[in-house]
Amino acid sequence: MIEWRLNQPKWVQVADIIKDRIASGDYPVDTPVPSEHQIVQEFGIARGTARKVLQRLQGEGVIYAVRGLGSFVSPPKDAGQ
């Protein structure tokens, strides 16, 4: 189980964990990241919190969503240059 830091919201901490997994290659580019349901199960957080995690990652350009399919790892921002 995760040890939550009291000085940071859970959704920020979970988003950081997923970003670390992407950076380490656990989730390669264009592969799915955990769904809301999977995040809820793994981290023991509320569904709304899990949704906020995915929204944050998408807002930062770390993942992209495909309607009806889920969320996937975005290519690095400098990949097209």
Summary of the structure (lengths in Angstrom):
residues: 81
radius of gyration: 12.6
end to end distance: 40.0
largest distance: 40.0
contacts: 192
relative contact order: 0.19
helix: 43%
strand: 11%
